[in-house]
Amino acid sequence: MPSVSKPSSSAERLRPAVLALFAAALPLGVAMQQGALALLLVVWALALWESGRAPRSPLDWPLAALAGALLLSTAFCPYPLRSLRSYDRLWVVGGFFAVYHLVRTRDEAERLVALTVWVAALVAAYGIVQHFTGVDLGRTLLGKPPDVDPSWLGGHGYRTKGLHPSGITYAHNLLFPLTFASVYALAPDLSPGRRGALLGASGLMLLALVFSLTRGVWLAFAVVLLLLGMVRGGYAAIASGVALVLLLVLLAGVDPGVRARARSAFDLPANVGRTQIWRANLDMARERPLLGWGYGNYKTVRQPFYDRYPDADTTAHAHNDFLQ
């Protein structure tokens, strides 16, 4: 008898399109990212329901340990109920599990990464135009006036923010597809056309990153290039060195404002506000070194510590991931 193929489940039919939407949304604005993630989580939940089982992942135990640490801190913090109300933010962690369980093959994973890179390159091209013209497409489509920051320190144009609310947010988001593109472009056995397209995408993203005026991500990408050269060696090490030199040339010569911004990273008096922020957060850690202040309570408890350091130029966050 001829074999009869089993009809695919609803989740399996939706899976490729929703994964592609999620990958394409990663370089876009926060609302689009969250909307795509919500759809992805719905499809993942449908897949779990249809299969009747919850498969394991390599991060089950590490994330369970993290959750336990957060709950322990919440239980013994000064404001446990306020901390518990902040746990709804952790829904984004579901993105890891959904992607891990819904992506089927290495080829599919590479296609999704490539989609993220190409969309990020298009956004970077828009970001470069934004730097020179001040166009703010996201707000214009919503019928709102543009909200871009003019360059400062003697620079020209505007601070590139892509489709994000600020240049800082855009630069941190951009680091990931730029890293993907850079590593992929130096992979062996690529066709010349593919390699050239990836190098072009990397160039667009690099220029947009420079125009974002975000020093921390400049440094982070320099570290990426150094590590890439060390790990790959040979031709990749030479190419990584050339890319690093290109980054330094752009920072030194593309615009007087960019040059001044890069130079300010090494100006201790100009960065005293940042050092005061770090001192305030170190004081917070010293006061409760084991159990902490409870997840989500940072804004509630920070002010007395910042009051000790009047030169701190912002209390928004610790300006350091480990301290935060």
N, C-alpha and C positions, 0 to 999 in steps of 0.2 A: 504494500500500500504506500502511496506517496505520503511523505511527512507533511503534517499540517503545522504551519508556523504558529506559535503562540502569540496572540495579539499583545502588543506592547501596552504597558500600564500608562495611566494618565501622566504620572510623574516622569516616566521615561520619554513620553512624547514632548513634554514641556521642557525637559532638562536642557537640551542643547541651546534653545533660544534664550532661556533665562540665564544660563551661564554666560552666553555671549553678551547679553545685556549688562550683566554685572561687570564683566571685564571691560566693556566699553565705557561704563559709568565711572570707573575708578579715577580717571583723570579729570572728571567733570566736577560740577559744584556739589556741595554737601547734600543738598536736598535730592539731587539725582542719585548720588551714591546710596543714600539711605533708602530711597524708593526701590532701587534695584536690589539692595540687600534684603529688604522686606519680602519682595517677590521670591528671591532665592530661598529664604527661610521657609516660605510657604510650600515651595516645591519639595524641599528637603523633608519637611514634616509629612507631606503627602507620600513621599517615597518610603519613609519609615512606617507609616500607617499601612501602606499596601504590602510591604515586606513582612510586617509583623515582628521586626527585630531591630535592635539598636546596635549597629556594628561598632567595633572598637577603633580608636585612633591612637597614634603615638603620643599625643598630648593629653590623653585622658587623666593620667595620674599627676603630671605637673600642674595642669589647670585645676584639678581637684585640690591639690595642696595649696595653690594660690587662693582658691575660694575659701578653704579652711582658715588660712592666715587672715584674710579679710574679715571673715565672720568673727574670729577671735578678737581682732582689733575692735570691731564694732561692739562686741559684747562688753568690753572693758573700757570703752572710750567715754568721754564726758557727755556725748550727745548720741546715744545709740539709735534712737528713733529717727533722728535726722540723717544719720548714716544709712540706715536701712532704706530710707526713701530715695537714696542716690543709686541703689543697685539696679534701677531700670536702665541705667546707661550701659550696663555690661551686656546688653542684648547683642551688641556688635561682635562679641566673641563668637557668636553662633556662625558668623561668616566663615571662620576657619573650618568648623565641622561640616558645614554645608558644602564647601568647595572640596574638602578632602574626600567626602563620601560620594559626591555627584560626578566628579571628574573621573573618567574611566581609564584613559590611557595617557602615556607620555606625549604622544602626538597631539592629543586634544589639549593637554596642558600647554604645550608650546604654541598652539594656535591661539589660545586665550591670552597668553602673555604677549604674543605678537599683536593681537587686537588692541590690548591696552597700550602698547608702544605706539601704534599708528594713531590712535585717538589722541594720545598725549602729544605727539608731534604736531597734529593739527591745532590743538589748544595752544601749544608753544608758538606756532606761527601767528595765531591770533594775539598771543601775549606780546610778541615783538611789535606787531602793529599797534597794540594798545600802548606800549611804551612811547611810541612816537606821536600818537594821535590823541590819546586819552579816551578812546572809545570804551564803553562799558556795556557790552552786548547783553549780559544777563539782566541788568537793571533796565536797560532800554526796552527789552521785550516785555518787562513787567510794567512799563509805563512810568518808570521812576527816573529821576535825573542821575547822571553818571556820578559815581563815587570812587574816583581814583585819586591817589595821593601824588602830587607833583614831586619830582625828584628834588633832593636837597643837597646840601654841601657843594653847591655850585654846579650841580648836574643839570642835564637837559631832559625834557620829556617827563614821563610819569613812571611810577613804580609799578611794574608788571604784577598783576594779581590773577591773571587768567579768569576763570569763572568762580573764584573763591572770594571770600570777604576781605582778604588782606594778602599782601605780598608774602608775608611770613607763612601763612597757611598754604598758599600755592606752592612755595618753594619746598616745604617739607613733603607735600604730596608729590611734587615733580621728581624728587630724588629717586623714588622707586622705579618708575618707568625709564628714567635716564640710566639708572644702574642696569636694568634689564637690557636696554638697547646697547649699552657699552659692552657688556659681557657677551651678548649674543653676536655683536658685530665682529668680535675677535675670536669667535668659535671657529674651529677648523672645518674644512669641507663645505663651506658656504659658496654658493655661486657668486660670481663678481657682481651681478645685478642686485642680489639680495644683500650682499655686504655693503654695496654702495648706498642702497636705500636706508639701511640701518645706520650707517655713518651720517647720512644726511639728516635722519631723524634725531640722532644724538646731537648733531650740530645745532639744530633748531632748539632743542631742549636746553642745551648748554647756554645759548645766547639768552633765552628767556630766563634761565636761572640767574645769570649775571644781572639782568635788568630787574630782577626781584629785589635786589639790594639786601639779601639775607645772608649775613656773614656765616652763621652756623652751618648752613647747608653748603655754602662754598667750601668750607673746611671739610664737611662730611664727604662731599664728592671727591675732594683731593685724596682723602683717605681711601675711598673706593678705588681710585685709580692706582694708588700705591699697592693696595692689597691684590688687585687684579694682576698687576705686573709681577708681584712676588709669587702668586699662586700659579699663574700660567707660564711665566718665564719665556725665553726665546723671543719670537716675533711679537707676541702679545706684550711683553715687558717693554719693548721699544715703542710700540704703539701707545701703550699707557703713558710712557714718559712724554711722548709727543703731545698727547692730550692734556697732560698736566701742564706742560709749558704753554699750550694754547690757552688754558684756563688762566694762568698767571698773566699772559699777554693781554687777554681781554680785561682782566681786573685792573691792569696797569694803564691800558691805553684806549679802551673803547669810549670812555666818557669821564670827564673830570669828577663828576659826582660819584661814579663807581670807584674811581681811584681813591678818592678821599674816604669813601666808606670802607674800602679794604684796608687802607692805612690806619683807620681808626680802631681796627681790631687790636692793634699793637700799642695803642695810646692808653696807658694806665689811668691818667687823670680823667680821660673822656669816658672810661668804663667803670668809674668808681660806683655809679649807681648799680651796676650789675654785681659787683663784689659785695655791696651792701645787701642786695637781695639774697645772695648765697649765705651770708652770715646770718641773716634772719632765719633762713630755713634750717641752717645747721643748729641754731638755738632751739628751734622746734623739735628737731630730732634728738638733741641732747636731753630735753626735758622728759620725753617719753620714748626712750631708745628701744624698748622691747615690744610694747603693744601699740605704739603709735597713737594717732588721734582719731582713728576710725575712717574707713573709706568714705569719701565724699564730704568730709568735714573741713577741708582745707580753708575754704573761704570763711567759715565760721570762726576758726580759731587763730587765723594768721595775724590779725591786726595788732594785738599787743606786742608781738615780736617785731613787726615792721616799725612800730613806734620807737623802738630802740635805735633805729638806723634811719634818720630823716633824709639821708642822701639817696636812699633807694628810690629809683625813678618810676617804679610801678609795683603794684601788689597783685597783678593778675595771676601770676604763677611763678614757680621757682626758677624759671629760665635754665633748668637743668633737669633732665629726665630722671636721673638717679635721686636727686634731692626731692623732686616732686613726688 
